[in-house]
Amino acid sequence: MRSDVLTAWLFLAPAIAILGVFVLGPIVYLLYLSFTSGNFTRSGTRWVGLLNYWRLFSTPDFWQVLQNTFVFTVSTLLPSLVIPLGLAVVLDRKLPLRDVWRTAFLLPSFISLVAAGLGFRWLFQTEGPINGLLAPLGIEPIPWLGSAWAMPVLILLSIWKQLGFNLIVFLAGLQTIPRNRYEAAELDGANAGQQFWHITLPGLQPTFIFAIVTTAIFTLRSFEPVYVVTGGGPLNATNILVYYIYEQAFSQFDFGYAAAAAAVLLLATLILVYLQLRFWNEA
């Protein structure tokens, strides 16, 4: 028995070492940095305790960033679940060119966020194609990226980018539901809506939990769209938490304050993972 345990630890040792160096080590250093002030110059850093967290929660800009992040995450989450679920139910049936449609919807997942952001920035610029399509309708050019429309543009980009991944997740989840349940429901006279409500949705409960958590984490860590499309503007209206951390660390060189904000993001992510594990075990 001891030999088996020793062998198991020997096989696990490389993975544990990599995890410690590249995951646990940086997390510990991040938490340490959040209690310090200064930068990586000759002056170095000094211990300031909870000062960075006090500054963080007493700064109006940070609360606006949290509000922006909440709006961005929630507004992305619901369509990123409903649209792929509907497409998955349709594409799960025997349709003409079904594989072609699946590939077309999956393509956004393979496009880098930087390239997608540049594409959306070109589409929604004041003299861009979107305003060009609206001009024949008598609609004046809309400054999409310089007005209150900037956040909806980012949300649309995020939904479009997440569409393919969640589509594949729901298609895989549909394959786990036994077909004989649908056959029995048809024999009992259940229509398509009743089958979807009483068979498909309950059968996809674990898949829903996974999709909700992964989509929420994807939106929480979104940086490239904000950096490329809006730069956090106008007037901080699209500045979300990850971009705020980047600005504080690499524009203001306030690494301790940025580390405190990153610790808040880490806590939010850990809560999401905990909820996923808890509800997954109950599903």
C-alpha positions, 0 to 999 in steps of 0.5 A: 500500500505504501509503495502504491501511494509513493508511486502515485505521488511520484507521478503527481509530483511534476504536475504539482510542481508546475501548479505551484510555480505557475498558479499557486506561487503567483496567487500568493505573491499577488496577495502579498503585493496587495498589502504593499505600496510602491513599484519595481524601482529602486525605492522598492515596496513597503508594507501598508496593510489594508490601505490598498483595500481601503482606497479601493472601496472608498474610490468612486471610480472603482464602484463604477467599474464594478457596476460596469462589470456587473452590467457587462457580465449579466447582459452577456450571460443570458443571451449567451445561454438562450441563443446557443441553446435554441440553435443547439436544439435546432441543429440537433435535428436532421437538417440540410447542411447541418454540419455546415451550419455547425461549423459556421456558428463555431467559427467565432470561437477560433477568431482572436479577440483582438481581431474581432475587436478590430472588426467591431471597431471598424463596423461601429465607427461613426463613418462605418458600415453600420451607420452606412446601412442606417443612412438610407432609413433616414437615421443620422450617424450614431457615435456608437463608440463615443456614447451610451451605445459603447457598452451594448457594442461590447456586449454584442461582441462578447455574445458573438464570441461566446456563441460557438463555444456554448453551442458545442457545450449544449450539443454535447449535453443533448447527446447525453439525454436518452432518445427513448424519453422523447419516444415515450413522451411522443407516445403519451401525446406530448408536443415539442414544447412539452418535451423541451420543458419536461425532458430537454431542460431537466436533462441539460441541468449539469450542462447549464451549470457548466455553461453559466460558470464558464461564460461568467468567467469569460466575461469577467476576464474580458480585456481585449475588447475593451482595450481595442474597441473603447479603451474604457471610454467614454467617460469610464462607461466601459471600463471593467475590472480587468481593464481597470487593473491593467490601467492601475498597474501599467499606466499608473504603476500603482502595483499594490492597488492593482493587486488589491483589485485583482484579489477582488476579481480572484475572489469573485472567480473562486465564488463562481467555481465554488457555486459550480462545484456545489450545484454540479454535485446536486444536479 
